[in-house]
Each structure stands twice: as C-alpha cells, then as structure tokens.
C-alpha cells in the first residue's frame, strides 16, 4: 500500500478534512456527515445526563417556578422583542392586566418572532413540561389549550420539584439584594449571592444608606463605618451559605483604590443633602467597590463581574428592555483590580461577543480571571458557538464556567442549558474529535469540567 493511501486511511480514522477527492462526500466533509451527526448526538446525550449547578440566575426562591403561562411569556426577551416588532408598550404593561388576556395579546403578535432562538426556547419548554405537540407552533388557535394545560400542571404541589428534576438541577445561584434576610428557603438548593450594584453606585441616596444601616445594624457616617457595615453584610451572607459576590458594571467604570480620607470627604458632601456631585459619587463608588474586593479576599468569595451594560438607553422600552451594550468598554480598565487582588477569583461576563477575544486574552494571562457564561445579548447560538470555541481553544480548561441561565423562572433553565449543551457537543465533536483526534472520552471530560466541575471548584460547592 502506498504512503498516500495509508495516510488517507489514517486521516479518515481521526476524521480529518484532508481526504482524496474520490472519497465519499461524507468523508470529504466529515463535519456534516451522518457519522458526525451521530457523534454530536452521543456527546449531547452524555452532556445532557450531567446534574447541573446554575451559577447565576434571577430566580425568586419563594416562587421559583411559574404559576401561569403569563410568567413565561412575560420574560423580558419576549416582551422586548414583541415591542420591537410593533406591539405598543401600553398593551404589554397595562396595569391590572389579567394573565390570560396578556398571553392572548402576546400570542397574537408572535409571528415576527418565529425565527428567533427565544421562540425555540418557548417551544422546547412547552414540549418538555406541558406536552405540547412536537413540530407544532404557538398560534392563536392553540394557545388557550396550552395555557390551560400549563396552569393545571403548575398548580400541582410538587411542580417546582418536577421542574428541578426534569432539568437535572442540583442548585441554582440567586441574585440577592444586600439587605435580603435570606430566610424562608433552602440555601443549599437556592444559593445566596451578594449583589452589590446599589452599594457601589447608589450609596449616595438616603434610602440606600438607610437600607445598609438597617441590614448591618450600624450608622453609616464615614468611610470606617461604611467598611464595617459591608463587613457585617459579608459575615451574614457567608453564614447563610453565600458562594459569590456579584455586580453589573457600566462601560465607563474603572476600579481604582480610594483612600478613606477621600471617601470621608465624598460621603460628608453627600450627607449634607446638597445637589449630588458626580465627582463625589464616583469617589464613593470606587471606595465601596475596592472594599468589596477586599472582603472577597478575606472571605474567599469569587467576585462575579458582569461588564459593559448601559442602562436606560431606550427610555421608551418595556420593563427590562431598555439596556444595551457599549463597545467602548475594555478590560484594560480592570488591570489595577486584577493585579491588586491575585487571591480573588473574578468570573467575568461580557455583554457583547465583540469583547470575547479580550476576555480570552485576560483569562489566558491572569490566573485570577475566569470566563463566565454567555450573557444577555451574547446568548444566541451564533455568538455562543464562536465565543465558546475561542475559549475552549485558548483558555486553560480549569478557568472556564461554561454557562448560566440568567433565568427569572425555573422553567427556562431547561431550554437555555439545552441550547448550550447542543453547541458544546458540536464544538467538541468538530474541533476536538474530528479536527484534533481526541477520543470521545477526552472530549466528554472537558465538557463535564466546563459544565459542572469548574462551577463546583470555583464556587467551593464540593
């Protein structure tokens, strides 16, 4: 046998794209062959069997599951898309609107959304939880039956447990206000996370200071008192099982160290009740943010940074449909932070795919920077595949958190994670097994690590 022939056989065995021109079409392009489809399905089935920890959500633990289909269609993805396609905001957010009537109105406007991945989430959710027929779309003639079926199922006393089991969710991270009492729910199932946006950006407001004083049982009068109060928040959250601190950051924010004396002057000016001064607010924001990082180091909590959102860009938008990303953000703004706190792990989410290469390079270099999920406007298959592949090819596998749901209701965890697992299976099949000759077991080990293992280790869930 010639070298060329034997080499072609070897390349075929590992699925290379470099084959003789007279090979069968599925061998010439193995990424789109029946064999590769079967490979992707096997990988997906294995990934889909993994028990999950969702490391970021907005779920309310005392009402985690939906009560009606209005809770599902009221998700901001649907209301903002429908509003964008022409439905007046007043018809979506009419005060006192009956849930069933709200669903009727939204379904009537659903036609322009049928191409979106959000629509596919809805159909998968309906099939998996409410026995909606496969291959059928949501229409004005069948929505009411779906609504009634969903309402009956959601009324079952163990509905929340059913959703958790069907989704294979062991734990879900929350987004807790700093003054949340963290009572009345299982904190091992619904994991507290200290959300700090108000502390950093709104401590100049009297109502926020009053909340901090009440939550910490202290008087916030100077920088030392602010630091003491924040320390008490960390003590309480950690005692209740918190596993992370988190904040959403605007594109113009640059963390820098701030002296207590500068913070004292800024706070004193704000306490006088005069017109808020941007410089004083910025100084106080820097002090509080740096203090949070210091306590993350002390309490060994990861500090989740969600970077790049501009609030209220579209002021006429529906609720939660007003914020947009800003490409002017750069992680160079965080260099001082990353250098100053090498002992703190920073899971980083970026709002736009255009920032992914920069995030990859920072995770490549900084030991304390971790890539984290696919956030908001990056959470569609085209961006996820591009961004996830870039991370898997360039960032150490121990420094990647594959996905989080960002969900407001439990039911959405299933279709959103399923979307990511399908994309992950595709990347592992094509880029690692076919292109690089990995075994299926090697690829699955990597998949399990980014889906579950890293979440356990980074957030100390073991």
N, C-alpha and C positions, 0 to 999 in steps of 0.2 A: 504494500500500500504506500502511495506517495505521501510525502510530508504534508502537501496541501490537503489531501483527502483526510488524513488522520487528524490534522489540525481542525478541519471543519467539524469533524465529529466531536472533538473535544469542546470546541466553542458552542456547538449545539447543546451539549450536555449542561453547560452552565448558562445557556440562554443568551449568549451574546448576539448582538445585532449584526455581527460581521460574518455573513454566510455567503456561499457561492450563489450566483444569480439563478441557477437552475433549481434551487431549493424550493420547497413548497412555500406558498405565500405566508402561512402562519409561522414558518421557521424564519423567513426573511425578516419578519417584523414580529418577534415574539411578544412584544408588549401588548399586542392586540390580538393574540391568538386564543383559541379556546383553552389551550393549556394554561396561559397566563390568567385567563378569567377564572379557571378552577383554582389556581394558586391564590389569587386575591380572595376568593370566597373562603378557602380554607383558612387563610390568615385572619379574615374578618371574623369567622366563626370562633376562632381561638381568642381573639381580642374581645369579642362580644361576651365571652364567658367570664371575663375578669370582673371581680367585685370592685366597685368604684368608690373613691372618695372625691367629692366635688369640692375643689379648693376655693371657689368663690361663687357666691350667689347673693340674691337679694330676697331670699325667701323669709317670710314671717313664720317662725317656728310654731306659733299657736294656731295658725291657719295655713299650714304649708301647702295643702292640696286645694284644688279648685272646688267651688260649690256649684257653679253653672258654667255653661259654655261661654258666657259673657266674661268670666275671669280669664279664659284662654284667648278669646278674640280681642279682649281689652289690652293684651300685651302691646307695649308701645310699638313694636315692629309693625303690627297690623294697622293700628290707628294712624301712625305717621305715614305709612305707605298709602293707605286709602285716602288720607287727607291730601297727600302729594298728588294723587291721581284725580282729585277734584271734589271729594266729599267735604262739605263745609264743616268747620270745627264745631259750630254750634249744634249740628246734628249728632256729632260724636259725643260731645261732653255736656249735653243738655242736663241740667240739674234734675235729680229725681227720676231719671230715665229707667224704666223697667228693664231688667236684664234681658228678657226675651225679645223685647222690642229693639234693644240695642243690637242684638245679634241679627235680627231681621234686617235692620238698616245696613249693617256692615256687609252681610252676605250679598245684598243687592248691589254693592259696589265692589265686589271681589274680582270681577272679570279681569281688570288690568294687572292683578297680582299673580295670575296663574303661572307666569314664567319664573317667579321668584323662588328662591330656596326656602323662604319663610312659609310660602304656601305648601311646599313639600313637607315641612315640619308639621304643619297642621294636619295634613292627610295621614302621615305616618302615626301621629299621635291618635287620631281618630280611629285608625285601623287597630292599633295595638291595644287601646284602652276601651273603645266603645263599639267594637265590632262593625265598623264602617266598611262597606264592601271594597275589596281591592279593585283598583282601576277606575273607581268612581270619583268624580269631583264634587265639591260642595256647590250646590245650586239652590236657587230659590224654591225648587220643588222638593228637595230632600233635607234641607237644613233643620226643619222643625222636628223630624223624626230623630235626627242626630241630637238635637238639643234635649229632647225628652229622654232619650236613652242615656245620655251623659248625666242628666240631672238625677236619674234613678241610681245610676252606679255611684255617683259622687255622694249620694245620701247614705250609702252603706257605712256602718260604723267603723269598718276596718279599711276604708278606701285609701287613706294615707299609707297604711301598711302595704296594701296591694300595689300601689304605685312604686314604693320603695323597693319591694321585692321584684317587680317586673323590670325595673330599671337597674337592679343589682347595685343599689346604693347602700353603702355601709354608713356613710357620714356625709354631711353637707355643711360647708362653711357658710356662716352668716355674714351680714353687714350690720353691725350693732352700733348705734349711736353711743357716744362716750358715757351718757347718763342712763343707758339701758340697765334696768335692775337685774337682768339675766336670770329671771326666775320664771317658773311655770313650764319649763320644757327640759327635755333630756339633753344636756350639754355634751354627752358623748355621741349622740346622733346628730344634733344640730350644734355645730362647733362655733363658739363665740369668736368674733374677730373685731378688734377695736378700730372703728372707723373714725378718722380724726380730721376730716375736712373742716368742720365747724371750729375746732380748736385752732387750727392753723390760720384760717382765712377770715374768721368772724369773731374772734375773741374781743375785738373792739366793740361789739354790740352788747348792750346791757343784758339782754335776755340770754345770750350765750354765757356770759360771765356768771349770771345767776344760776344757770344750769350746772356749770362747773363747781360753783361754791356748794350747791346742794348735793351734788354727786360725791364731792370729796370732803364734805363737812368742814369747810375752811373758808377763809376770807381771802379773796384774790385782790391784793392791794399793791404788790410789787413783784419783781421777777422771781425772788426766792419763793414767794407764796405760790406763784404760777407753777414753778418747778415742783414744789411739794404737792400741790393738788394733782398734777399729772402723775406723779409717782404713786399717789393713792389709787388713781384710776388703774394703773398697771397692776398694782397689787390685787385689786378686786377682780379684774378681768382674768389674770393668771390663776387666781384661786378658784375661778369658775370654769377653768379649762380652756381659756383662750389660747389659740395657737399662732396668731398673727396680729400685726398692726397693719393698717392699710390707709391709703389716701389716694384721691384722684387729684391730679395736678394740672394746672393750666400751662400752655406752651411758653409763657413768659416767666415762669418761676425758676429761680436759680438758688438752690440751697447754699447758704453760707453761714459760718459761725457768727454768733452775735453775743456781745458781752452783756452780762446782767445790768450794768450801768446804762447801756444804750436801751435795753428793754425797759428799764425803770422809767427813763425819760419818755419813751413812747407810750407806755401804759398810763403814766401820770397825765399826759396830754389828752389821752382818750377818756380817762376817768373824769376830766373836767367837763365833759359833755359838750365841748365845742364841736364845730363842724369837723367831721372825720378828715384827717390828713393822710394822703396816700403814703407819704414817707413813713409816718408813724405806724400805719397799718402794716407796711412792708417789713419794717424793723421787727415788729412784734411777731409777724408770721415767721420770719427767719429764726427768731429765738425759740418759738414754740416748736417748729419743725426740728431744729437741731436737738432740742430737749427730748423730743420723741425718739430720735435716733439713739441718743444716749441711753434712754431707758430700754430700748430694744436690745442694746448691747448688754445692759445689766440683767435683763430678764430673759435673755437668749431667745427673743422672738424675731422671726423674719419680718421685714418691713416691706409690704407689698406697695409698689409704686405703679400707679396707672397714669400714664403720662400723655398729655397732648390735647386735652379737651377744652374747647372754648364754649362757655355756657351762654345760652340765650342768644345765639347768632340769629336764629329765625324766631323773632319775638311773637309772630303770629301762629306759631306751630302748636300742635296739640301737646298735652302733658307728656313730658319726657321726649318730645320730638322737636326740640329746639336747639340741641347742642351738636357741634360739628368739630372735626379735627382741623388742625392747623399745621401745615407742613413746615412752618418756620421753627418748630421745636427741634432741639438737638440734645443728645445725651451728653454732649460736652458740658452742658450746664450743670451736670451732676458729678463732674470729676472730683470736686473737692469733697463731696459726701462719700463717694466710693473709696477715696484714698484715706479719709479720716476714720472710717469705721470698717476696717478689714474683717472684724469679728462678726459683723451683722450681714446676714444674707438678704439680698434685695431681689425678690422676684419681680421682674419688670414686664409690664404690659404696655404696648404701644398702640395707639388708637388707629393708626393707618399703616398699611402694608409698606408704604414708602420708607418707613423708619426701620423696617426689619433688618436691612443689611447693617445699619449702625448698631442695632441691638445685638446682632450676631457677633459683630466685632468686639463689642464691650464684654459679652459673655466669653468670648474667645480669650480675652486678655485678663479681665478682672476675675479673681477667684470668687468674689462675693456677689457677682451679677449672674442671675438665673433668668432664662427666657420663660415667660409665663403666659400660656394660653393664646387665644386669638380673639381679641377684644372688639366687640361692637361692630364698627364699620369694616373690620378685617375678618369678620366671622361669616364669610361666604366661601364656598368650595374653591373657587379660582384663587383667592388670596391665601386660604389655608394651605392648599397644596404647595403653592410657591414658597410660602413662608416656612411651613413645616419641613419641607425638603431642604431648604437652606440651613435651617437649624440642625437637622439630623446629620447633614453632611459636614458641618463645620464646628459645632459646639460639642464639648465633651458630653457624653450621654448622661452623666450624673447631674448635669446642670440644666435640665430641661423639664419643665412641667407642661405636659402635652396640651391639656385642655381643661377649661372650666365652663360651667353652663351659663353663668351670669343670669340665671333664671329668677323670675319672681314667683312662679308656681312650680310645684314638683313635677307636674306632667311634662314640662318642657325639657327636663333633663334627658329623657329617653331619646327623642329625635335629634337633639343637638349633639349629644355624645355619639349617637349612631352615625351622624354625618361625619364627625371627626374620625371615628374608627374605620369607616369605609375609605376615607382619604389616606389614613395611616397605612391601611392594608395595601393600598395601591402603591404608595411610596416604597414600602418595604419590599413588595413584590418586584417592582420595576427597577428601582435604583440600587437595591441591595442584593436581592437574589439573582435577578436576571443580569443586571449590569456588572455586579461585583462578585458574583459567585458565592454569596453567603448561603448557608443552609437555612432551611425554614426555621429550625430551632434557634439559630443565631438571631434571625430577624424577629422572631417572637419574643426572645429575651429582651431585645431592645424595645419592642413595642410595650411589653409589660412594664418595663422600667419607666418609660415616659408617661404611661397611663396611670400607674399606681405606685410603683416602688419609690420614685422620687418624691411624690407627694407625702408618703409616709415618713421618709427620712428627713426631708427639708423642714416639714412642719412637726416633726417629733411625734408622730402618731403611732409609733410602734410600742 
